[in-house]
Amino acid sequence: MRLKSGIWVAAYLRRCAVEGVFAAVRRRGAEEAGAIFIKINRLDGTGVVYGPAPQSEFGEARPAERIFTAAIGHGQPATDAELEARLVKEVRFDPDLWIVEVEDRLGRSFLDNVIKDSI
């Protein structure tokens, strides 16, 4: 069984704090099972947005952990305007999603072992 979104986000915020990096919930989604998007703000006008990996990637097996993939900005960081446009699009599609923003000049996501290469 997968952790509720609210619990996962609280743990992720704690992980960022332990690493000495500021992170905050920008949008609170559905507590039980809202999709989670992580925006990495590199503080230079660029960054990356990570979102849930498509379920089709897992076939019939549902992972117990959340798996993320770069929604925009993988390889070369995207501009802040591009990142925000993508997040607006995602909110229009799913108003129950969570947005967590991490500020890190090095672009670290702290999503250890849960990032899948972009499709």
N, CA, C and O of each residue as an XYZ file, in Angstrom:
476
protein
N       0.834     -1.179      0.000
C       0.000      0.000      0.000
C       0.884      1.249      0.000
O       1.893      1.308      0.702
N       0.498      2.221     -0.777
C       1.281      3.439     -0.926
C       0.920      4.449      0.165
O      -0.230      4.525      0.598
N       1.919      5.224      0.603
C       1.673      6.292      1.578
C       0.702      7.318      1.015
O       0.683      7.578     -0.188
N      -0.098      7.895      1.891
C      -0.979      8.996      1.489
C      -0.109     10.164      1.034
O       1.010     10.339      1.517
N      -0.626     10.955      0.108
C       0.141     12.073     -0.449
C       0.593     13.044      0.630
O       1.738     13.495      0.619
N      -0.291     13.366      1.553
C       0.059     14.314      2.614
C       1.222     13.844      3.468
O       2.082     14.641      3.841
N       1.254     12.561      3.778
C       2.348     12.000      4.575
C       3.639     11.992      3.767
O       4.702     12.323      4.293
N       3.552     11.609      2.472
C       4.736     11.578      1.617
C       5.340     12.983      1.511
O       6.556     13.145      1.618
N       4.494     13.997      1.302
C       4.986     15.374      1.167
C       5.647     15.835      2.468
O       6.703     16.466      2.431
N       5.044     15.529      3.605
C       5.640     15.917      4.890
C       7.025     15.290      5.059
O       7.955     15.954      5.518
N       7.162     14.021      4.692
C       8.458     13.349      4.786
C       9.466     13.961      3.817
O      10.639     14.118      4.155
N       9.013     14.307      2.618
C       9.905     14.913      1.619
C      10.398     16.289      2.096
O      11.575     16.615      1.942
N       9.510     17.080      2.666
C       9.907     18.390      3.198
C      10.953     18.221      4.300
O      11.908     18.992      4.392
N      10.757     17.214      5.120
C      11.716     16.928      6.190
C      13.075     16.537      5.603
O      14.117     16.975      6.090
N      13.056     15.718      4.564
C      14.310     15.315      3.909
C      15.058     16.527      3.382
O      16.271     16.638      3.557
N      14.341     17.432      2.739
C      14.978     18.648      2.223
C      15.565     19.477      3.367
O      16.676     19.995      3.253
N      14.824     19.601      4.462
C      15.302     20.371      5.618
C      16.568     19.758      6.196
O      17.491     20.482      6.571
N      16.622     18.426      6.273
C      17.808     17.741      6.784
C      19.020     18.050      5.907
O      20.141     18.148      6.406
N      18.797     18.204      4.605
C      19.883     18.523      3.673
C      20.232     20.016      3.676
O      21.164     20.437      2.990
N      19.484     20.817      4.448
C      19.751     22.246      4.534
C      19.203     23.044      3.363
O      19.697     24.129      3.057
N      18.182     22.507      2.712
C      17.600     23.136      1.530
C      16.164     23.549      1.845
O      15.414     22.791      2.460
N      15.786     24.754      1.421
C      14.421     25.237      1.646
C      13.460     24.578      0.666
O      13.727     24.519     -0.534
N      12.346     24.087      1.183
C      11.280     23.515      0.360
C       9.954     23.882      1.011
O       9.846     23.939      2.235
N       8.951     24.129      0.181
C       7.641     24.514      0.700
C       6.534     23.973     -0.190
O       6.718     23.770     -1.391
N       5.392     23.746      0.420
C       4.204     23.343     -0.328
C       3.607     24.604     -0.938
O       3.200     25.517     -0.220
N       3.557     24.650     -2.250
C       2.933     25.778     -2.949
C       1.457     25.546     -3.181
O       0.668     26.491     -3.224
N       1.086     24.284     -3.331
C      -0.313     23.941     -3.557
C      -0.591     22.629     -2.843
O       0.077     21.620     -3.068
N      -1.588     22.669     -1.982
C      -1.977     21.467     -1.240
C      -3.064     20.751     -2.018
O      -4.105     21.329     -2.329
N      -2.816     19.501     -2.326
C      -3.760     18.708     -3.100
C      -4.565     17.769     -2.224
O      -4.665     17.958     -1.011
N      -5.131     16.766     -2.846
C      -5.920     15.768     -2.127
C      -5.022     15.019     -1.146
O      -3.977     14.493     -1.528
N      -5.429     14.977      0.097
C      -4.632     14.376      1.170
C      -4.378     12.888      0.940
O      -3.287     12.395      1.229
N      -5.349     12.187      0.436
C      -5.251     10.736      0.283
C      -4.365     10.309     -0.882
O      -3.435      9.521     -0.706
N      -4.658     10.838     -2.089
C      -3.985     10.300     -3.278
C      -3.743     11.342     -4.361
O      -3.717     10.996     -5.542
N      -3.565     12.602     -3.995
C      -3.293     13.625     -5.001
C      -1.939     13.423     -5.646
O      -0.979     13.036     -4.979
N      -1.854     13.682     -6.942
C      -0.572     13.607     -7.650
C       0.365     14.666     -7.075
O      -0.079     15.726     -6.634
N       1.663     14.369     -7.084
C       2.658     15.282     -6.514
C       3.621     15.713     -7.610
O       4.182     14.884     -8.326
N       3.803     17.028     -7.728
C       4.783     17.605     -8.652
C       5.816     18.349     -7.821
O       5.477     19.087     -6.896
N       7.080     18.144     -8.166
C       8.198     18.776     -7.468
C       8.869     19.743     -8.434
O       9.350     19.339     -9.493
N       8.900     21.031     -8.062
C       9.608     22.031     -8.873
C      10.940     22.317     -8.194
O      10.987     22.729     -7.035
N      12.021     22.089     -8.937
C      13.359     22.412     -8.445
C      13.742     23.773     -9.012
O      13.965     23.910    -10.214
N      13.817     24.768     -8.150
C      14.170     26.129     -8.530
C      15.660     26.307     -8.276
O      16.114     26.274     -7.132
N      16.419     26.496     -9.357
C      17.878     26.628     -9.228
C      18.307     28.042     -8.828
O      19.502     28.318     -8.714
N      17.344     28.931     -8.616
C      17.587     30.303     -8.165
C      18.375     31.134     -9.183
O      18.971     32.152     -8.831
N      18.374     30.697    -10.436
C      19.010     31.465    -11.504
C      18.039     31.669    -12.670
O      18.449     32.008    -13.779
N      16.746     31.457    -12.404
C      15.730     31.603    -13.453
C      15.467     30.316    -14.222
O      14.722     30.318    -15.202
N      16.080     29.207    -13.780
C      15.875     27.925    -14.453
C      15.554     26.843    -13.427
O      15.673     27.053    -12.219
N      15.147     25.689    -13.931
C      14.875     24.576    -13.032
C      14.302     23.385    -13.759
O      14.377     23.278    -14.983
N      13.724     22.486    -12.971
C      13.152     21.239    -13.471
C      11.849     20.987    -12.721
O      11.726     21.331    -11.545
N      10.882     20.388    -13.402
C       9.671     19.923    -12.738
C       9.614     18.409    -12.878
O       9.711     17.867    -13.980
N       9.453     17.735    -11.739
C       9.254     16.288    -11.715
C       7.804     16.003    -11.401
O       7.202     16.646    -10.541
N       7.247     15.029    -12.107
C       5.872     14.622    -11.868
C       5.787     13.117    -11.813
O       6.784     12.423    -12.015
N       4.590     12.603    -11.538
C       4.433     11.152    -11.457
C       4.757     10.495    -12.799
O       4.362     10.984    -13.857
N       5.479      9.385    -12.734
C       5.748      8.614    -13.954
C       4.437      8.016    -14.428
O       3.603      7.639    -13.605
N       4.233      7.920    -15.741
C       2.987      7.338    -16.272
C       2.785      5.917    -15.762
O       3.730      5.130    -15.703
N       1.560      5.595    -15.397
C       1.249      4.257    -14.892
C       1.516      3.184    -15.942
O       1.779      2.032    -15.596
N       1.451      3.549    -17.214
C       1.698      2.578    -18.281
C       3.125      2.027    -18.223
O       3.405      0.967    -18.784
N       4.017      2.738    -17.553
C       5.402      2.286    -17.409
C       5.524      1.042    -16.538
O       6.537      0.346    -16.595
N       4.512      0.757    -15.739
C       4.603     -0.321    -14.770
C       3.770     -1.534    -15.138
O       3.780     -2.529    -14.414
N       3.053     -1.472    -16.244
C       2.204     -2.588    -16.633
C       1.123     -2.802    -15.589
O       0.463     -1.854    -15.163
N       0.945     -4.046    -15.182
C      -0.082     -4.349    -14.194
C       0.434     -4.227    -12.761
O      -0.352     -4.176    -11.815
N       1.740     -4.180    -12.608
C       2.317     -4.071    -11.268
C       2.281     -2.617    -10.814
O       2.806     -1.741    -11.501
N       1.676     -2.355     -9.678
C       1.652     -1.013     -9.114
C       2.727     -0.921     -8.054
O       2.709     -1.677     -7.083
N       3.664     -0.002     -8.226
C       4.734      0.106     -7.233
C       4.205      0.649     -5.903
O       3.262      1.440     -5.877
N       4.817      0.219     -4.814
C       4.445      0.723     -3.500
C       4.998      2.129     -3.309
O       4.430      2.922     -2.558
N       6.095      2.443     -3.979
C       6.698      3.768     -3.870
C       6.210      4.654     -5.013
O       5.765      4.168     -6.053
N       6.301      5.933     -4.800
C       6.005      6.876     -5.876
C       7.225      6.943     -6.786
O       8.359      7.000     -6.310
N       6.991      6.935     -8.083
C       8.063      7.032     -9.064
C       7.856      8.328     -9.827
O       6.744      8.620    -10.268
N       8.927      9.115     -9.987
C       8.850     10.410    -10.660
C       9.635     10.384    -11.961
O      10.555      9.586    -12.139
N       9.254     11.262    -12.851
C       9.985     11.482    -14.085
C      10.017     12.989    -14.340
O       9.126     13.714    -13.897
N      11.029     13.453    -15.045
C      11.108     14.888    -15.351
C      10.002     15.235    -16.333
O       9.950     14.692    -17.436
N       9.121     16.138    -15.933
C       8.036     16.590    -16.801
C       8.541     17.661    -17.760
O       8.082     17.753    -18.899
N       9.483     18.462    -17.295
C      10.098     19.502    -18.127
C      11.429     19.902    -17.480
O      11.540     19.971    -16.256
N      12.421     20.160    -18.312
C      13.700     20.652    -17.824
C      14.759     19.599    -17.609
O      15.824     19.912    -17.077
N      14.508     18.354    -18.003
C      15.519     17.304    -17.831
C      16.599     17.474    -18.904
O      16.292     17.813    -20.046
N      17.838     17.242    -18.542
C      18.931     17.432    -19.496
C      19.433     18.855    -19.427
O      20.559     19.098    -18.993
N      18.621     19.784    -19.844
C      18.944     21.202    -19.730
C      17.805     21.890    -19.001
O      16.658     21.806    -19.439
N      18.095     22.570    -17.896
C      17.029     23.211    -17.133
C      16.190     24.152    -18.006
O      16.711     24.843    -18.881
N      14.889     24.159    -17.747
C      13.960     25.040    -18.461
C      13.874     26.377    -17.731
O      14.263     26.489    -16.568
N      13.362     27.383    -18.427
C      13.186     28.689    -17.796
C      12.034     28.628    -16.797
O      11.160     27.765    -16.880
N      12.056     29.554    -15.862
C      11.003     29.590    -14.851
C       9.627     29.762    -15.495
O       8.649     29.172    -15.035
N       9.548     30.561    -16.550
C       8.263     30.758    -17.249
C       7.752     29.442    -17.840
O       6.557     29.154    -17.778
N       8.657     28.645    -18.413
C       8.271     27.342    -18.971
C       7.801     26.392    -17.872
O       6.827     25.659    -18.045
N       8.504     26.414    -16.743
C       8.121     25.559    -15.623
C       6.742     25.921    -15.101
O       5.907     25.051    -14.851
N       6.513     27.226    -14.939
C       5.217     27.682    -14.421
C       4.092     27.364    -15.400
O       2.998     26.982    -14.984
N       4.352     27.518    -16.696
C       3.334     27.190    -17.700
C       2.961     25.715    -17.622
O       1.788     25.363    -17.740
N       3.950     24.854    -17.423
C       3.674     23.420    -17.307
C       2.844     23.122    -16.060
O       1.925     22.304    -16.102
N       3.171     23.788    -14.947
C       2.418     23.562    -13.718
C       0.974     24.042    -13.850
O       0.059     23.389    -13.349
N       0.763     25.168    -14.515
C      -0.600     25.668    -14.751
C      -1.386     24.652    -15.566
O      -2.548     24.373    -15.268
N      -0.759     24.107    -16.581
C      -1.399     23.090    -17.420
C      -1.779     21.861    -16.594
O      -2.873     21.319    -16.752
N      -0.885     21.426    -15.724
C      -1.149     20.255    -14.885
C      -2.291     20.526    -13.903
O      -3.117     19.646    -13.662
N      -2.343     21.727    -13.337
C      -3.417     22.073    -12.401
C      -4.763     22.097    -13.116
O      -5.769     21.663    -12.556
N      -4.790     22.604    -14.353
C      -6.039     22.591    -15.123
C      -6.515     21.161    -15.367
O      -7.716     20.891    -15.355
N      -5.575     20.254    -15.588
C      -5.907     18.852    -15.846
C      -6.341     18.143    -14.557
O      -7.280     17.347    -14.574
N      -5.657     18.431    -13.439
C      -5.944     17.766    -12.163
C      -5.871     18.780    -11.023
O      -4.785     19.032    -10.501
N      -7.002     19.366    -10.624
C      -6.983     20.388     -9.575
C      -6.647     19.850     -8.181
O      -6.460     20.638     -7.254
N      -6.566     18.526     -8.012
C      -6.255     17.939     -6.705
C      -4.769     17.649     -6.514
O      -4.403     16.957     -5.565
N      -3.911     18.156     -7.385
C      -2.487     17.837     -7.276
C      -1.771     18.713     -6.260
O      -2.245     19.787     -5.889
N      -0.629     18.230     -5.826
C       0.263     18.941     -4.920
C       1.401     19.550     -5.732
O       1.850     18.961     -6.715
N       1.865     20.724     -5.324
C       3.087     21.311     -5.892
C       4.010     21.646     -4.726
O       3.652     22.398     -3.819
N       5.207     21.068     -4.777
C       6.236     21.353     -3.776
C       7.383     22.030     -4.512
O       7.849     21.534     -5.537
N       7.835     23.166     -3.988
C       8.957     23.866     -4.615
C      10.187     23.768     -3.726
O      10.138     24.036     -2.526
N      11.292     23.376     -4.351
C      12.573     23.225     -3.677
C      13.522     24.259     -4.254
O      13.639     24.382     -5.474
N      14.206     25.010     -3.387
C      15.182     25.996     -3.842
C      16.583     25.452     -3.592
O      17.020     25.334     -2.447
N      17.279     25.121     -4.675
C      18.630     24.583     -4.554
C      19.453     24.969     -5.777
O      19.140     24.561     -6.895
N      20.488     25.745     -5.566
C      21.331     26.197     -6.684
C      21.962     25.038     -7.453
O      22.256     25.179     -8.640
N      22.171     23.908     -6.806
C      22.777     22.751     -7.458
C      21.752     21.907     -8.210
O      22.123     20.990     -8.943
N      20.475     22.207     -8.036
C      19.424     21.477     -8.750
C      19.144     20.090     -8.207
O      18.607     19.244     -8.921
N      19.501     19.843     -6.951
C      19.260     18.519     -6.360
C      17.778     18.334     -6.063
O      17.104     19.259     -5.610
N      17.283     17.132     -6.325
C      15.855     16.863     -6.110
C      15.591     16.076     -4.832
O      14.488     16.152     -4.292
N      16.562     15.330     -4.336
C      16.405     14.475     -3.161
C      15.323     13.412     -3.370
O      14.703     12.949     -2.412
N      15.107     13.037     -4.613
C      14.174     11.962     -4.952
C      14.977     10.686     -5.207
O      14.815     10.037     -6.241
N      15.821     10.343     -4.281
C      16.722      9.198     -4.412
C      15.978      7.933     -4.829
O      14.980      7.551     -4.219
N      16.477      7.304     -5.865
C      15.977      6.016     -6.334
C      14.512      6.012     -6.758
O      13.926      4.939     -6.906
N      13.918      7.154     -6.954
C      12.519      7.165     -7.413
C      12.329      8.013     -8.665
O      11.215      8.445     -8.960
N      13.415      8.255     -9.403
C      13.318      9.001    -10.651
C      13.534      8.041    -11.805
O      14.530      7.319    -11.848
N      12.609      8.037    -12.723
C      12.699      7.216    -13.926
C      13.071      8.146    -15.072
O      12.598      9.281    -15.130
N      13.914      7.673    -15.982
C      14.294      8.488    -17.131
C      13.062      8.936    -17.893
O      12.046      8.241    -17.925
N      13.164     10.101    -18.504
C      12.049     10.636    -19.272
C      11.693      9.724    -20.430
O      12.542      9.018    -20.974
N      10.446      9.753    -20.788
C       9.950      8.910    -21.877
C      10.084      9.633    -23.199
O       9.719      9.087    -24.240
